[in-house]
Amino acid sequence: MENFEAKSILTRELYRELDKLIIWRPFRTLDKVLFTIGLPLSLCLVVMGILGVLDVIIIDNPIRTIVFGIVLIALLSTAFPLQNFIQKIHRNKALRKTKEIIGTEEQEMITTFLEDEVKIYSPQKNGTIYLKYNLFKKFVEAKDTYILITKENQFIVVNKDSLTQEDKNEVFLSYIRDKCKNVKWSK
């Protein structure tokens, strides 16, 4: 079977698009609501929670136990939005580091789909990694790109126009279907 090679350039705009594709749409809305309401509420309730823990430990009061439970629920409701917020902070820091090292935020990647794995080479950083096909959980077809996403939301971007011939897109999709048996497909 034929190996495929594609060049891609990772940009800040592409990362923003990936956020929309990786995070399930209802979670994006829930994310904003919980973060806007839940974070200030939970920060105020942290103090009450600490006092509640002390009261529950020292004085066995059912009302304070209920309040403590509500505080825990408020804190837990901010966990998912907070995780996404922290991911964005880390990604922005990684982009700044990339700019510091290679002089630009944009990274060129050369991706080669081999028989048993995917080889990703960064000429700017002179680094190569290999990913087994069984690591991928999701395949997304966007307007100009194909995106393979791993279980830990790492991704490979393939620009459609980097697959030179028109029919090569269909052959590539067939190749990915053959190699990535457990992948969920979406557009």
C-alpha positions as CSV (number, residue, x, y, z in Angstrom):
1,M,0.0,0.0,0.0
2,E,1.2,3.5,-0.8
3,N,2.7,5.8,1.9
4,F,1.5,9.4,2.0
5,E,3.5,12.4,2.8
6,A,2.0,15.9,3.5
7,K,3.4,19.2,4.6
8,S,1.4,21.3,7.0
9,I,2.0,24.6,8.8
10,L,0.7,25.0,12.3
11,T,-0.5,28.5,13.0
12,R,-2.3,30.3,15.9
13,E,-5.5,30.4,13.7
14,L,-5.3,26.6,13.2
15,Y,-5.0,26.1,16.9
16,R,-8.1,28.2,17.5
17,E,-9.9,26.1,14.9
18,L,-8.7,22.9,16.6
19,D,-10.2,24.1,19.9
20,K,-13.6,24.2,18.2
21,L,-13.2,20.8,16.7
22,I,-11.7,19.0,19.7
23,I,-14.0,20.3,22.4
24,W,-17.5,18.9,21.9
25,R,-19.9,21.8,21.0
26,P,-22.3,21.5,24.0
27,F,-19.3,21.5,26.3
28,R,-18.0,24.8,24.7
29,T,-21.2,26.6,25.8
30,L,-21.4,24.8,29.1
31,D,-17.7,25.6,29.5
32,K,-18.3,29.4,29.2
33,V,-21.4,29.3,31.5
34,L,-19.7,27.3,34.2
35,F,-16.6,29.2,34.1
36,T,-18.4,32.6,34.2
37,I,-20.7,31.6,37.0
38,G,-18.9,28.8,38.7
39,L,-15.4,30.2,39.2
40,P,-16.3,33.4,41.1
41,L,-18.9,31.4,43.1
42,S,-16.4,28.7,43.9
43,L,-13.7,31.1,44.9
44,C,-16.1,32.7,47.3
45,L,-17.2,29.4,48.6
46,V,-13.6,28.1,49.1
47,V,-13.5,30.0,52.3
48,M,-16.9,28.7,53.3
49,G,-15.7,25.2,52.4
50,I,-12.7,25.4,54.6
51,L,-14.8,26.6,57.4
52,G,-17.4,23.9,56.6
53,V,-14.8,21.2,56.8
54,L,-13.7,22.4,60.2
55,D,-17.3,22.6,61.4
56,V,-18.1,19.1,60.0
57,I,-15.0,17.7,61.7
58,I,-15.5,19.5,64.9
59,I,-19.3,19.9,65.1
60,D,-21.6,17.3,63.6
61,N,-24.3,19.6,62.0
62,P,-26.4,18.4,59.1
63,I,-27.0,21.8,57.7
64,R,-23.3,22.6,57.5
65,T,-22.8,19.2,55.9
66,I,-25.3,20.1,53.2
67,V,-23.6,23.5,52.7
68,F,-20.3,21.7,52.4
69,G,-21.7,19.4,49.8
70,I,-22.9,22.4,47.7
71,V,-19.5,23.9,48.0
72,L,-17.9,20.7,46.7
73,I,-20.4,20.6,43.7
74,A,-19.6,24.3,42.9
75,L,-15.8,23.5,43.0
76,L,-16.3,20.4,40.8
77,S,-18.4,22.4,38.3
78,T,-15.4,24.5,37.4
79,A,-13.0,21.7,36.9
80,F,-13.7,21.1,33.1
81,P,-13.7,24.8,32.1
82,L,-10.7,25.4,34.2
83,Q,-8.9,22.5,32.5
84,N,-9.6,24.0,29.1
85,F,-8.5,27.5,30.3
86,I,-5.3,26.1,31.5
87,Q,-4.7,24.2,28.2
88,K,-5.1,27.5,26.3
89,I,-2.5,29.1,28.6
90,H,-0.1,26.3,28.1
91,R,-0.6,26.3,24.3
92,N,0.0,30.1,24.2
93,K,3.1,29.6,26.2
94,A,4.3,26.8,23.8
95,L,3.7,29.2,20.9
96,R,5.7,31.9,22.6
97,K,8.5,29.4,23.2
98,T,8.4,28.2,19.6
99,K,8.7,31.8,18.5
100,E,11.6,32.4,20.8
101,I,13.4,29.3,19.5
102,I,12.8,29.4,15.8
103,G,11.7,33.0,15.3
104,T,8.1,32.4,14.4
105,E,5.0,30.9,15.9
106,E,4.3,29.0,12.7
107,Q,5.7,25.5,12.6
108,E,6.2,23.5,9.4
109,M,5.5,19.8,9.8
110,I,6.1,17.0,7.4
111,T,3.9,14.0,8.1
112,T,4.6,10.7,6.5
113,F,2.0,7.9,6.9
114,L,4.0,4.7,7.0
115,E,2.9,1.1,7.1
116,D,2.7,0.7,10.9
117,E,2.9,4.3,12.2
118,V,2.9,8.0,11.4
119,K,6.2,9.9,11.2
120,I,6.1,13.6,12.0
121,Y,9.2,15.7,11.3
122,S,9.7,19.3,12.1
123,P,12.5,20.8,9.9
124,Q,12.7,23.9,12.0
125,K,13.3,22.0,15.2
126,N,15.0,19.1,13.5
127,G,12.9,16.7,15.5
128,T,11.0,13.5,14.6
129,I,8.3,11.6,16.5
130,Y,6.4,8.4,15.6
131,L,2.8,7.6,16.5
132,K,1.1,4.2,16.1
133,Y,-2.2,4.2,14.3
134,N,-4.0,2.7,17.3
135,L,-3.4,6.0,19.3
136,F,-5.9,7.9,17.2
137,K,-9.5,8.2,18.3
138,K,-11.0,10.8,16.0
139,F,-10.7,11.9,12.4
140,V,-12.1,15.3,11.4
141,E,-12.5,16.6,7.9
142,A,-12.5,20.4,8.0
143,K,-12.7,22.8,5.1
144,D,-9.0,22.8,4.1
145,T,-7.6,20.1,6.4
146,Y,-7.8,16.6,7.7
147,I,-7.1,16.2,11.4
148,L,-6.3,13.0,13.3
149,I,-6.7,13.4,17.0
150,T,-5.3,11.0,19.7
151,K,-6.9,10.0,22.9
152,E,-5.0,12.8,24.7
153,N,-6.0,15.4,22.2
154,Q,-2.7,15.5,20.4
155,F,-3.2,16.0,16.7
156,I,-1.9,15.6,13.2
157,V,-3.0,18.1,10.6
158,V,-2.9,17.3,6.9
159,N,-3.6,20.1,4.5
160,K,-5.9,18.8,1.7
161,D,-4.0,20.7,-1.0
162,S,-0.8,19.0,0.1
163,L,-2.2,15.8,-1.3
164,T,-1.4,16.7,-4.9
165,Q,-3.8,14.8,-7.1
166,E,-7.6,15.1,-6.8
167,D,-8.2,11.4,-6.4
168,K,-5.4,11.2,-3.8
169,N,-7.8,12.6,-1.2
170,E,-10.1,9.6,-1.6
171,V,-7.2,7.2,-1.6
172,F,-5.8,8.9,1.5
173,L,-9.2,8.6,3.3
174,S,-9.4,4.9,2.4
175,Y,-5.8,4.5,3.7
176,I,-6.7,6.1,7.0
177,R,-9.9,4.0,7.3
178,D,-7.8,0.9,6.8
179,K,-5.1,1.8,9.3
180,C,-7.2,3.5,12.0
181,K,-9.8,0.9,12.8
182,N,-11.1,2.5,16.1
183,V,-11.4,6.1,14.8
184,K,-14.6,8.1,15.0
185,W,-15.2,10.0,11.8
186,S,-16.8,13.5,11.7
187,K,-17.0,16.5,9.5
